[in-house]
Amino acid sequence: MHKLFAASVAVALGVLACSSRVRGELVINGGFETNAAWVQTPGGIFPNYGYSLAQAHTGLRSIFFANALARDDMFSQTLATTSGTSYTLSFWVFNPSSGSDHLRVTWEGVQVFDQLPLTVPLNQWVQFSYNVTATMNGSSLRIMGYDVPDRLYVDDVSVVAVPAPGSLALLGLSGVLATRRRRVARR
């Protein structure tokens, strides 16, 4: 019985170690506190987007979109994903005024979020969260938008791996075995 318990604890610790590595944040500079990691692409002539100190969900900065010609400017990043792995993608949006505004988020070229006009409550940060799956190693995340006559803001973009159901079940089994071992030892 002691060998079985030791083996189950070793397996559980291995699973925890692997899952904590897999669950790490994949977005570099998701809070936009520096100019690192994001590729910026204008949506045409007279782009109006960038990093902002005017509004942030956390930290000091966010990104904004304000193209008055209603063209989607873009921030993008290729993430170190693993094909077949599921992830949780989340981001926060702030819209100070209604008008002609648009926000689109894509994962590997597929629309995850697309609103024209943006229908979030005004003057408050709202979080959106989606489950996505990588179909390749290295997934593209794109955030595009514009706002007329004001700005819309995005902050705290995050992508983390969803723990595999098997690893959670194995961890639970180890806990059951540990509890059973304690009961047997008391007798």
N, C-alpha and C positions, 0 to 999 in steps of 0.2 A: 504494500500500500504506500509506503514511503517513497518508493521509486516512481510510482504512478503520480503521486503528488508533486514530486520534484520535477518530473518531466512536464506536467501540465503547467507548473509555474514558469518553467523555462520557455515553453512555447508561448504562453501569455505575454511574458516580457518581450520576447522577440516580435510578436505581433504589435505590441504597443510601440516598440522602437520603430518598426517599419511604418506604422500608421502615422506616427507623429512626423516622420520625415515627409510622407506623402501629403499630409494635410497642410503643409506650410503654404504661406502666401506666395502665389505665382506672379502677381502683378508687381512690377518694380515701380516705385514712386506712385502708388495708387492714391496717395493723398496730395499729390502735385506740389509737394513742398520744395522741390528742386526742378530744374529743367531736364532732368535725366530720363532716359528710356522711352519717352513717347515721341513718335514721329508725327509731325504736324503737316497737314496737307490742305492748302486752300481750296475752297469750292469754286473758284473762278476769280474774276477780277474784283478788286476791292474787298478782300477777305477781312473779317473782323472777328477774331477769336484769339485766345491765348490764356496765359496764367493770370489769375486775379487775386489781389489782396483785399478786394471790396467785400467778398462774401466767402465764407468757408464753413463747412460742416464741422470739421475738426482741424486742428492746426491753424496755419495762417493763410493758406492758399487753396484755391480750387481752379478749375478751368471754366471759361465762359465762351458762349457762342452768341454773336450779335450781328451777323451778316445782314445788312439792310436790303440786299438784293435777293433775299430768300434763297440762298445757295448754301448747301451743307458744307461747312468747313469740318475738318476731321482731325482727331487724335487717334493714333493706332499703336499697337504694340503686339509683337509675337511672343507668346508665352511658352514656357518649357513644359508642355503637356505631354502625356503619354496616351497613345492611341488606345481607345476602348475604355478609358477611365472617365468616370463621371465627376463633375465639378459643380460647385455653387458659385454663380456669378452674381455679385451684388454691387449696387452703386446708389448714390444719393443725388437727388435733383432738387434745385431751388428755382422757382419761377416768380420774379417780383411783380409781374403784371401780365394781364391777358393781352393778346394780340395775335399776330401771325407768327407763330413759333413752331419749330419742329425739332424733335430729338429722335435719333435712331441709334440703336446699338446692335452690332452684328457679331456673331461668333462663327468663325470659319466661313464667312461670307453669307451666313443665314441670319435673317432678322430675328432678334430676340425681343426687341422693344422698338416700336415705331408709332409715334403719336404726332399727328398734324391736325389741329393744333394740340399743343401740350395740355393735357387735362389734369394737372395736379393742383391741389389747393395753393392759392397764392401766398407768398411771403412765409413759407415754411419748408423745411427740408423734409423730403419724402424718400423713403428707401424702396428700391425695387430689387427683387431677388429671383433668380431663375436657376433651374438645374439644366446643365448643358453636358454634352459628352464629346470628348475629343475623338475625331475620326482619323487623326494623324498625329504624329509627334511634332509638336510646335504649332499651336493654334493661334490664329489671328483674331484679336479683339479690336473692334473699331467703334468709336463714339463720334457721331456726326450730328451737327445741328446748326440752327440759325434762330434768330429772334428779331422781330420787327415790332415795335420800335425800341425795345429794351434789350436786356441780356438774360440768358438763362445760364445756370451754373450746374456743374457736376463735380462731385467730390467723393473721396473714399471708395474708389473702385477696388473690388476684391475678387479674386478667384482662388478658391481652395478646393482640394480634392474631397469628395464625399467618401467617408470610410466604407470599405467593402462590408456587406452584411456578414460574410463569413468570418471576418476578423472580430466583429462584435460578438457573434455567437460563440466563437472560440474563447474569447475573454470571459463571457458569461459562464461557459462550461468550466473554466478554470476556477472561477469563484465558487461554483456549486461543489466542485471536488474539494476545494479548500475547506468549505463549511462542513462537508461530510467527514473529512479527515479529522476535524476538531471534535465532532460528535463521537466518532469511533474512539478517539484517544481518551475521551472522558469516561468511557465505560469501564 
